[in-house]
């Protein structure tokens, strides 16, 4: 499979260890990260034509990914 862009470790390289730690200790963060991962993979498959979707659906998926990413960023930037 080709490289999947927008993985959390790429989006937040400075927080790689914190992402790992939170996945082990915070159920809410784990759910968000898992949801982000599944959605990101779906977007990648849509973009590459592996699983085509309508333009509207792809746009909505991107919007949802951005909402998840913002929530994840908020958690990662807490002291």
VEXDREN-2710 file (C-alpha; in Angstrom, 1 decimal):
% VEXDREN-2710
k/r/px/py/pz
1/UNK/0.0/0.0/0.0
2/UNK/1.2/3.5/-0.7
3/UNK/2.1/6.0/2.0
4/UNK/-1.0/7.3/3.8
5/UNK/-0.5/11.1/4.5
6/UNK/-1.9/12.9/7.6
7/UNK/-1.1/10.2/10.1
8/UNK/-1.0/11.6/13.6
9/UNK/2.7/11.0/14.1
10/UNK/3.3/13.1/11.0
11/UNK/0.8/15.8/11.9
12/UNK/2.3/16.1/15.4
13/UNK/5.9/14.8/15.3
14/UNK/6.8/16.8/18.4
15/UNK/4.1/14.9/20.3
16/UNK/4.9/11.3/19.2
17/UNK/5.7/10.1/22.7
18/UNK/2.7/11.9/24.2
19/UNK/0.4/10.3/21.5
20/UNK/1.7/6.9/22.5
21/UNK/1.3/7.5/26.2
22/UNK/-2.2/8.9/25.9
23/UNK/-3.3/6.0/23.8
24/UNK/-2.3/3.8/26.7
25/UNK/-3.8/5.9/29.5
26/UNK/-6.7/7.9/28.2
27/UNK/-9.8/6.1/26.8
28/UNK/-11.2/9.3/25.3
29/UNK/-8.0/10.2/23.5
30/UNK/-7.7/6.6/22.3
31/UNK/-11.2/6.8/20.8
32/UNK/-10.4/10.0/19.0
33/UNK/-7.1/8.7/17.7
34/UNK/-8.8/5.5/16.4
35/UNK/-11.6/7.5/14.8
36/UNK/-9.1/9.8/13.2
37/UNK/-7.1/6.8/11.9
38/UNK/-10.1/5.1/10.4
39/UNK/-11.4/8.3/8.8
40/UNK/-7.9/9.2/7.5
41/UNK/-7.6/5.8/5.8
42/UNK/-11.0/6.2/4.2
43/UNK/-10.1/9.6/2.8
44/UNK/-6.8/8.2/1.4
45/UNK/-8.7/5.4/-0.3
46/UNK/-11.2/7.9/-1.7
47/UNK/-8.4/10.2/-2.9
48/UNK/-6.5/7.3/-4.6
49/UNK/-9.6/6.0/-6.3
50/UNK/-9.5/2.7/-4.4
51/UNK/-12.9/3.3/-2.9
52/UNK/-14.4/6.2/-4.8
53/UNK/-17.0/8.4/-3.1
54/UNK/-18.9/11.5/-4.2
55/UNK/-17.2/14.9/-4.0
56/UNK/-19.6/15.9/-1.2
57/UNK/-18.8/12.8/0.8
58/UNK/-15.1/13.3/0.5
59/UNK/-15.4/16.9/1.5
60/UNK/-17.5/16.0/4.6
61/UNK/-14.9/13.3/5.5
62/UNK/-12.2/15.9/5.3
63/UNK/-14.2/18.3/7.5
64/UNK/-14.7/15.6/10.1
65/UNK/-11.0/14.8/10.0
66/UNK/-10.2/18.4/10.7
67/UNK/-12.6/18.5/13.7
68/UNK/-10.9/15.4/15.1
69/UNK/-7.5/16.8/14.5
70/UNK/-8.4/20.0/16.3
71/UNK/-9.7/18.1/19.3
72/UNK/-6.6/15.9/19.3
73/UNK/-4.3/19.0/19.1
74/UNK/-6.1/20.6/22.0
75/UNK/-5.4/17.6/24.2
76/UNK/-1.8/17.3/23.0
77/UNK/-1.1/21.0/23.8
78/UNK/-2.3/20.7/27.4
79/UNK/0.5/21.0/29.9
END
